[in-house]
């Protein structure tokens, strides 16, 4: 199976919110945030001014979002440079162990 990795854009807000619920269930969260609240937080975090985070999405051959890497940049880092903080790396179980998250 081939996949595409691309930056999230505004048309992905709902799919990312759905995937985040899946992530919460994967980690056995006892409280699942209401969908509209989670959707609004995804929109603000990824597309607010300024954005609080960025995300790369894994899209399968059918165009479904099957994974994500959520990250932000940190500054200052060693030598007054910036670094990248990877907050979340998640791939749906149907694609795990196939090199998608490598």
DSSP file (Angstrom, degrees, kcal/mol; ACC not computed):
  #  RESIDUE AA STRUCTURE BP1 BP2  ACC     N-H-->O    O-->H-N    N-H-->O    O-->H-N    TCO  KAPPA ALPHA  PHI   PSI    X-CA   Y-CA   Z-CA
    1    1 A X              0   0    0      0, 0.0     2,-0.3     0, 0.0    59,-0.0   0.000 360.0 360.0 360.0 134.2    0.0    0.0    0.0
    2    2 A X        -     0   0    0      2,-0.0    59,-0.4     0, 0.0     2,-0.3  -0.773 360.0-169.0-101.0 149.0    1.3    3.4   -0.9
    3    3 A X        -     0   0    0     -2,-0.3     2,-0.4    57,-0.2    57,-0.2  -0.888  15.1-136.8-130.4 161.7    0.7    6.5    1.3
    4    4 A X  E     -A   59   0A   0     55,-2.7    55,-3.1    -2,-0.3     2,-0.5  -0.970  10.4-154.9-118.2 136.1    1.2   10.2    0.9
    5    5 A X  E     +A   58   0A   0     -2,-0.4     2,-0.3    53,-0.2    53,-0.2  -0.958  30.1 153.0-111.2 125.7    2.6   12.4    3.6
    6    6 A X  E     -A   57   0A   0     51,-2.2    51,-3.7    -2,-0.5     2,-0.1  -0.968  47.3 -87.1-148.4 159.0    1.5   16.0    3.4
    7    7 A X  E     -A   56   0A   0     -2,-0.3    49,-0.2    49,-0.3     2,-0.1  -0.395  50.3-106.7 -65.8 146.1    0.9   19.1    5.6
    8    8 A X        -     0   0    0     47,-2.6     2,-0.3    -2,-0.1    47,-0.2  -0.446  39.4-171.2 -67.5 145.0   -2.5   19.4    7.1
    9    9 A X    >   -     0   0    0     -2,-0.1     3,-2.5    -3,-0.1     4,-0.2  -0.831  41.5 -87.3-130.7 176.9   -4.8   22.1    5.6
   10   10 A X  G >  S+     0   0    0      1,-0.3     3,-1.4    -2,-0.3     4,-0.3   0.772 121.4  63.9 -59.3 -28.5   -8.1   23.5    6.6
   11   11 A X  G 3  S+     0   0    0      1,-0.2    -1,-0.3     2,-0.1     4,-0.3   0.651  98.3  59.5 -69.4 -11.1  -10.1   20.9    4.7
   12   12 A X  G <> S+     0   0    0     -3,-2.5     4,-2.9     1,-0.2     5,-0.3   0.441  72.0 101.7 -93.7  -2.0   -8.6   18.3    7.1
   13   13 A X  H <> S+     0   0    0     -3,-1.4     4,-2.4     1,-0.2     5,-0.2   0.903  84.4  44.1 -54.3 -49.1   -9.9   19.8   10.4
   14   14 A X  H  > S+     0   0    0     -4,-0.3     4,-2.3    -3,-0.2    -1,-0.2   0.923 114.7  48.9 -63.8 -44.5  -12.7   17.3   10.8
   15   15 A X  H  > S+     0   0    0     -4,-0.3     4,-2.3     1,-0.2    -1,-0.2   0.888 112.1  49.0 -63.8 -39.0  -10.6   14.3    9.9
   16   16 A X  H  X S+     0   0    0     -4,-2.9     4,-2.5     2,-0.2    -1,-0.2   0.911 109.7  51.7 -67.0 -41.7   -7.8   15.4   12.3
   17   17 A X  H  X S+     0   0    0     -4,-2.4     4,-1.6    -5,-0.3    -2,-0.2   0.898 111.2  48.2 -61.1 -40.2  -10.4   15.8   15.1
   18   18 A X  H  X S+     0   0    0     -4,-2.3     4,-1.8     1,-0.2    -2,-0.2   0.907 111.4  49.8 -65.6 -41.9  -11.7   12.3   14.4
   19   19 A X  H  X S+     0   0    0     -4,-2.3     4,-2.3     1,-0.2    -2,-0.2   0.870 106.5  55.6 -65.9 -36.1   -8.2   10.9   14.4
   20   20 A X  H  X S+     0   0    0     -4,-2.5     4,-2.6     2,-0.2    -1,-0.2   0.881 105.0  52.7 -65.3 -36.4   -7.4   12.6   17.7
   21   21 A X  H  X S+     0   0    0     -4,-1.6     4,-2.3     2,-0.2    -1,-0.2   0.924 108.3  50.9 -62.2 -41.7  -10.4   10.9   19.3
   22   22 A X  H  X S+     0   0    0     -4,-1.8     4,-2.4     1,-0.2    -2,-0.2   0.903 109.4  51.0 -60.6 -40.5   -9.0    7.6   18.0
   23   23 A X  H  X S+     0   0    0     -4,-2.3     4,-2.2     2,-0.2    -2,-0.2   0.921 108.3  51.6 -62.3 -44.3   -5.7    8.5   19.6
   24   24 A X  H  <>S+     0   0    0     -4,-2.6     5,-2.8     1,-0.2    -2,-0.2   0.906 111.8  46.7 -60.1 -41.4   -7.4    9.3   22.9
   25   25 A X  H ><5S+     0   0    0     -4,-2.3     3,-1.5     3,-0.2    -1,-0.2   0.871 108.0  56.6 -68.0 -37.2   -9.1    5.9   22.8
   26   26 A X  H 3<5S+     0   0    0     -4,-2.4    -2,-0.2     1,-0.3    -1,-0.2   0.905 109.0  46.0 -59.0 -42.0   -5.8    4.2   22.0
   27   27 A X  T 3<5S-     0   0    0     -4,-2.2    -1,-0.3    -5,-0.1    -2,-0.2   0.325 118.1-117.7 -84.0   8.4   -4.3    5.7   25.1
   28   28 A X  T < 5 -     0   0    0     -3,-1.5    -3,-0.2     1,-0.2    -2,-0.1   0.866  41.3-170.7  58.7  42.2   -7.4    4.6   27.0
   29   29 A X      < -     0   0    0     -5,-2.8    -1,-0.2     1,-0.1     3,-0.1  -0.378  18.8-149.9 -60.8 138.7   -8.5    8.1   28.0
   30   30 A X  S    S+     0   0    0      1,-0.2     2,-0.5    -2,-0.1    -1,-0.1   0.645  84.0  50.9 -87.6 -15.5  -11.4    8.0   30.5
   31   31 A X        -     0   0    0     -7,-0.1     2,-0.6     2,-0.0    -1,-0.2  -0.959  69.3-162.7-126.7 115.0  -12.8   11.3   29.2
   32   32 A X        -     0   0    0     -2,-0.5     3,-0.1    -3,-0.1   -11,-0.1  -0.859  24.7-125.3 -97.8 121.3  -13.4   11.8   25.5
   33   33 A X        -     0   0    0     -2,-0.6     5,-0.0     1,-0.1    -1,-0.0  -0.320  35.2 -93.6 -62.7 141.0  -13.8   15.5   24.6
   34   34 A X     >  -     0   0    0      1,-0.1     4,-2.4     4,-0.1     3,-0.3  -0.296  37.0-120.1 -56.1 142.0  -17.1   16.4   22.8
   35   35 A X  H  > S+     0   0    0      1,-0.2     4,-3.1     2,-0.2     5,-0.2   0.895 108.7  49.3 -56.8 -49.1  -16.4   16.4   19.0
   36   36 A X  H  > S+     0   0    0      1,-0.2     4,-2.2     2,-0.2    -1,-0.2   0.867 112.0  49.9 -62.9 -35.3  -17.3   20.0   18.2
   37   37 A X  H  > S+     0   0    0     -3,-0.3     4,-1.9     2,-0.2    -1,-0.2   0.927 113.2  45.8 -65.8 -45.1  -15.1   21.2   21.1
   38   38 A X  H  X S+     0   0    0     -4,-2.4     4,-2.3     2,-0.2    -2,-0.2   0.905 111.5  52.8 -63.9 -42.0  -12.2   19.0   19.8
   39   39 A X  H  X S+     0   0    0     -4,-3.1     4,-2.3     1,-0.2    -1,-0.2   0.916 109.0  49.1 -59.9 -44.7  -12.8   20.2   16.2
   40   40 A X  H  X S+     0   0    0     -4,-2.2     4,-2.3     1,-0.2    -1,-0.2   0.877 110.7  50.8 -63.3 -38.1  -12.6   23.9   17.3
   41   41 A X  H  X S+     0   0    0     -4,-1.9     4,-2.8     2,-0.2     5,-0.2   0.880 108.7  51.2 -68.9 -37.3   -9.4   23.2   19.2
   42   42 A X  H  X S+     0   0    0     -4,-2.3     4,-2.7     2,-0.2     5,-0.4   0.941 111.1  48.8 -62.4 -46.4   -7.8   21.5   16.2
   43   43 A X  H  X S+     0   0    0     -4,-2.3     4,-2.3     1,-0.2    -2,-0.2   0.925 114.9  44.1 -60.2 -45.3   -8.8   24.5   14.0
   44   44 A X  H  X S+     0   0    0     -4,-2.3     4,-1.6     3,-0.2     8,-0.4   0.923 115.5  47.7 -65.8 -44.3   -7.3   27.0   16.5
   45   45 A X  H  < S+     0   0    0     -4,-2.8     7,-2.0     1,-0.2     8,-1.9   0.911 124.0  29.5 -65.9 -42.9   -4.1   25.0   17.1
   46   46 A X  H  < S+     0   0    0     -4,-2.7    -1,-0.2    -5,-0.2    -2,-0.2   0.771 136.0  22.1 -90.2 -26.3   -3.3   24.4   13.5
   47   47 A X  H  < S+     0   0    0     -4,-2.3    -3,-0.2    -5,-0.4    -2,-0.2   0.276  90.5 113.3-130.6  11.5   -4.8   27.4   11.7
   48   48 A X  S  < S-     0   0    0     -4,-1.6     2,-0.6     2,-0.2     3,-0.2  -0.118  80.6 -74.3 -72.5 179.7   -5.1   30.2   14.3
   49   49 A X  S    S+     0   0    0      1,-0.4     2,-0.1     2,-0.1    -1,-0.1  -0.904 130.0  14.2-121.8 102.8   -3.1   33.3   14.2
   50   50 A X  S    S-     0   0    0     -2,-0.6    -1,-0.4    -5,-0.1    -2,-0.2   0.609 103.2-126.9 -83.2 159.5   -0.4   32.4   15.0
   51   51 A X        -     0   0    0     -3,-0.2    -5,-0.2    -5,-0.2    -6,-0.2  -0.429   9.5-151.5 -65.5 144.0   -0.7   28.6   14.7
   52   52 A X  S    S+     0   0    0     -7,-2.0     2,-0.3    -8,-0.4    -6,-0.2   0.689  73.2   0.4 -88.9 -21.0    0.2   26.8   17.9
   53   53 A X        -     0   0    0     -8,-1.9     2,-0.3    19,-0.1    19,-0.2  -0.924  62.9-133.1-154.8 173.9    1.4   23.6   16.2
   54   54 A X  E     - B   0  71A   0     17,-3.0    17,-2.7    -2,-0.3     2,-0.4  -0.911  16.4-157.3-131.8 161.5    1.7   22.0   12.8
   55   55 A X  E     - B   0  70A   0     -2,-0.3   -47,-2.6    15,-0.2     2,-0.4  -0.998  10.9-155.2-144.6 139.3    0.8   18.5   11.5
   56   56 A X  E     -AB   7  69A   0     13,-2.5    13,-2.5    -2,-0.4     2,-0.3  -0.930  24.3-150.4-104.5 137.1    1.8   16.2    8.8
   57   57 A X  E     -AB   6  68A   0    -51,-3.7   -51,-2.2    -2,-0.4     2,-0.6  -0.835   9.5-139.3-112.3 147.3   -0.9   13.8    7.7
   58   58 A X  E     -AB   5  67A   0      9,-2.6     8,-3.1    -2,-0.3     9,-0.9  -0.925  23.2-169.3-102.3 123.1   -0.6   10.3    6.3
   59   59 A X  E     -AB   4  65A   0    -55,-3.1   -55,-2.7    -2,-0.6     6,-0.2  -0.947   9.7-143.2-116.8 130.1   -3.2    9.7    3.5
   60   60 A X    >   -     0   0    0      4,-2.6     3,-1.9    -2,-0.5   -57,-0.2  -0.177  38.9 -86.4 -83.4-177.0   -3.8    6.3    2.1
   61   61 A X  T 3  S+     0   0    0    -59,-0.4   -58,-0.1     1,-0.3    -1,-0.1   0.765 128.8  54.4 -61.9 -26.9   -4.6    5.4   -1.6
   62   62 A X  T 3  S-     0   0    0      2,-0.1    -1,-0.3     1,-0.0     3,-0.1   0.490 120.4-107.6 -85.0  -3.4   -8.3    6.1   -1.0
   63   63 A X  S <  S+     0   0    0     -3,-1.9     2,-0.3     1,-0.3    -2,-0.1   0.558  72.6 142.3  88.4   8.7   -7.6    9.6    0.3
   64   64 A X        -     0   0    0      1,-0.1    -4,-2.6     2,-0.0     2,-0.6  -0.618  57.2-117.6 -84.4 143.2   -8.4    8.7    4.0
   65   65 A X  E     +B   59   0A   0     -2,-0.3    -6,-0.2    -6,-0.2     3,-0.1  -0.705  41.3 165.3 -79.7 119.3   -6.3   10.2    6.8
   66   66 A X  E     +     0   0A   0     -8,-3.1    26,-3.1    -2,-0.6     2,-0.3   0.320  57.7   6.8-120.7   4.9   -4.6    7.2    8.5
   67   67 A X  E     -BC  58  91A   0     -9,-0.9    -9,-2.6    24,-0.2     2,-0.3  -0.975  55.8-158.5-174.3 165.1   -1.9    8.9   10.6
   68   68 A X  E     -BC  57  90A   0     22,-2.5    22,-2.6    -2,-0.3     2,-0.5  -0.997  13.5-154.0-154.3 153.3   -0.4   12.1   11.8
   69   69 A X  E     -BC  56  89A   0    -13,-2.5   -13,-2.5    -2,-0.3     2,-0.5  -0.983  20.2-164.2-124.1 116.2    2.7   13.7   13.2
   70   70 A X  E     +BC  55  88A   0     18,-2.3    17,-2.3    -2,-0.5    18,-1.6  -0.874  21.4 157.5-104.0 132.8    2.0   16.7   15.3
   71   71 A X  E     -BC  54  86A   0    -17,-2.7   -17,-3.0    -2,-0.5     2,-0.3  -0.946  24.7-163.3-149.0 164.5    4.9   19.0   16.0
   72   72 A X  E     - C   0  85A   0     13,-1.9    13,-3.4    -2,-0.3     2,-0.4  -0.960  27.3-111.0-145.3 163.4    5.9   22.5   17.0
   73   73 A X  E     - C   0  84A   0     -2,-0.3     2,-0.4    11,-0.2    11,-0.2  -0.768  25.3-152.9 -98.8 143.4    9.2   24.5   16.9
   74   74 A X  E     - C   0  83A   0      9,-3.2     9,-2.3    -2,-0.4     2,-0.3  -0.920  12.8-141.7-115.6 140.1   11.1   25.5   20.0
   75   75 A X  E    S+ C   0  82A   0     -2,-0.4     7,-0.1     1,-0.2     2,-0.1  -0.973  71.1  30.7-149.6 141.2   13.4   28.4   20.3
   76   76 A X  S    S+     0   0    0      5,-0.5    -1,-0.2    -2,-0.3     6,-0.2   0.617  75.2 156.5 -81.1 157.6   15.9   29.0   21.6
   77   77 A X    >   -     0   0    0      4,-2.6     3,-1.9     1,-0.2     4,-0.3  -0.489  56.3 -27.6-123.1-164.5   17.6   25.7   21.5
   78   78 A X  G >  S+     0   0    0      1,-0.3     3,-1.1     2,-0.2    -1,-0.2  -0.245 136.0   7.0 -53.5 130.0   21.3   24.8   21.7
   79   79 A X  G 3  S-     0   0    0      1,-0.2    -1,-0.3    -3,-0.1     3,-0.1   0.762 128.9 -70.3  68.7  25.7   23.4   27.6   20.3
   80   80 A X  G <  S+     0   0    0     -3,-1.9    -1,-0.2     1,-0.2    -2,-0.2   0.716 103.8 126.5  63.3  23.1   20.4   29.9   20.0
   81   81 A X    <   -     0   0    0     -3,-1.1    -4,-2.6    -4,-0.3    -5,-0.5  -0.334  60.3-106.7 -94.8-176.0   19.0   27.8   17.2
   82   82 A X  E     -C   75   0A   0     -6,-0.2     2,-0.3    -7,-0.1    -7,-0.2  -0.767  28.8-165.2-110.6 161.4   15.6   26.3   16.9
   83   83 A X  E     -C   74   0A   0     -9,-2.3    -9,-3.2    -2,-0.3     2,-0.5  -0.898  21.1-113.4-138.4 168.6   14.5   22.7   17.2
   84   84 A X  E     -C   73   0A   0     -2,-0.3     2,-0.6   -11,-0.2   -11,-0.2  -0.898  18.6-155.7-108.9 133.0   11.5   20.6   16.4
   85   85 A X  E     -C   72   0A   0    -13,-3.4   -13,-1.9    -2,-0.5     2,-0.8  -0.935   8.0-152.0-108.9 113.4    9.4   19.0   19.2
   86   86 A X  E     +C   71   0A   0     -2,-0.6   -15,-0.2   -15,-0.2     3,-0.1  -0.766  18.9 175.0 -86.4 111.1    7.4   16.0   18.0
   87   87 A X  E     +     0   0A   0    -17,-2.3     2,-0.4    -2,-0.8   -16,-0.2   0.888  62.6  10.8 -84.7 -42.7    4.3   15.8   20.2
   88   88 A X  E     -C   70   0A   0    -18,-1.6   -18,-2.3     2,-0.0     2,-0.4  -0.999  49.4-178.5-144.7 135.8    2.5   12.9   18.6
   89   89 A X  E     +C   69   0A   0     -2,-0.4     2,-0.4   -20,-0.2   -20,-0.2  -0.963  23.9 165.1-131.9 115.9    3.2   10.3   16.0
   90   90 A X  E     -C   68   0A   0    -22,-2.6   -22,-2.5    -2,-0.4     2,-0.4  -0.997  17.6-178.6-140.4 135.0    0.2    8.0   15.3
   91   91 A X  E     -C   67   0A   0     -2,-0.4   -24,-0.2   -24,-0.2     5,-0.1  -0.999  38.2-106.4-129.9 133.3   -0.7    5.5   12.6
   92   92 A X    >   -     0   0    0    -26,-3.1     3,-2.1    -2,-0.4     4,-0.5  -0.221  34.3-112.1 -55.8 148.5   -4.0    3.6   12.5
   93   93 A X  G >  S+     0   0    0      1,-0.3     3,-0.7     2,-0.2    -1,-0.1   0.757 112.7  67.9 -58.6 -27.1   -3.6    0.0   13.4
   94   94 A X  G 3  S+     0   0    0      1,-0.2    -1,-0.3   -28,-0.1    -2,-0.1   0.714 110.1  35.3 -66.5 -19.3   -4.4   -1.2    9.9
   95   95 A X  G X >S+     0   0    0     -3,-2.1     3,-0.9   -29,-0.2     5,-0.6   0.340  88.2 123.0-115.7   4.3   -1.1    0.3    8.7
   96   96 A X  T < 5S+     0   0    0     -3,-0.7    -4,-0.0    -4,-0.5    -3,-0.0  -0.330  72.2  23.2 -68.4 152.0    1.2   -0.3   11.6
   97   97 A X  T 3 5S+     0   0    0      1,-0.1    -1,-0.2    -2,-0.0    -4,-0.0   0.758  95.8 100.1  64.1  28.1    4.4   -2.3   11.1
   98   98 A X  T < 5S-     0   0    0     -3,-0.9    -2,-0.1     0, 0.0    -1,-0.1   0.204 102.3 -99.5-122.9  12.9    4.4   -1.4    7.4
   99   99 A X  T > 5S+     0   0    0     -4,-0.0     3,-0.6     1,-0.0    -3,-0.1   0.531  87.1 123.2  85.6   6.9    7.0    1.4    7.6
  100  100 A X  T 3 <S+     0   0    0     -5,-0.6    -4,-0.1     1,-0.2   -33,-0.0   0.897  77.3  41.5 -69.0 -40.0    4.5    4.3    7.6
  101  101 A X  T 3         0   0    0      1,-0.2    -1,-0.2    -6,-0.2    -5,-0.0   0.374 360.0 360.0 -90.4   5.4    5.7    5.8   10.8
  102  102 A X    <         0   0    0     -3,-0.6    -1,-0.2     0, 0.0    -2,-0.1   0.486 360.0 360.0 -73.1 360.0    9.4    5.4   10.2
